[in-house]
């Protein structure tokens, strides 16, 4: 029994759904970039939760696509040319969106790391300043005890 037309329709439907999820992820990645740069943390956390829901949808979709991937060569060989073109275009769009998202996420990760390092450096400097102040205060030296040669 030849299930190629039904399989082809199912594959196209799954790929269209996947494309939609990747498009939504790409929009969120663009919003994420502006939130990372502006250091707007609560909206960033909300956006990341939304992204996770989309990723969970992609994981579920990947499981639904597994039986077709296992028989991909066979299915592709029996598809008509029009279906092959549609599927090829969908796969190209999905791969392009994924590459864009990964590049954006890599850039955001570097930005967040730089922000973390800068904050860590500021905290270190603040703690060093407190230590100097504490050491100065405990040494018994007061501002009134310091005289210049002209005053002595």
Phi, psi and omega in degrees: 000130183264114181258011186306312180298318178294317178297317180298315179298319179294318179297315180298317179298315179296317180293324177295319177296318178299316178301317179299315179296319179292324176297316178296320177297321180295320176298316179294324178297322177294317177295321180301317182302315181291326178290323178295313182296320181277357180056041180265089195286317183294313175299328177296317179296320177297317180296319179296325176294320177295318178298321181297322178297320178293320178296320176300322176297321178293322178297315178298318180295322178298321178295322179291333181276344185307314181298329179284323178296323180297330182247022190305311183301312180298313181297316183296324181295328183265359179285150174284162185300320180299316179295320178300316180296317180298313181294319178299316179298316179299316179297320178296318179296316180297313181295321178295316179298317179299316180298319179296316180297314181297319179295316179297316179296322178297317178296316180296322178298317178296319179296314179297321178296318178296320178296318178298315180297320179295317178296318178299317179296318179295320178295318178300314179296321178296316179295322177297318178297320177295320180295319178297316179298318179294316179297318180296316181294322183281349181282352179083002180276129177242164181296330181283341183276357182262121180238152174269168179301327182291332182272337185286000000 
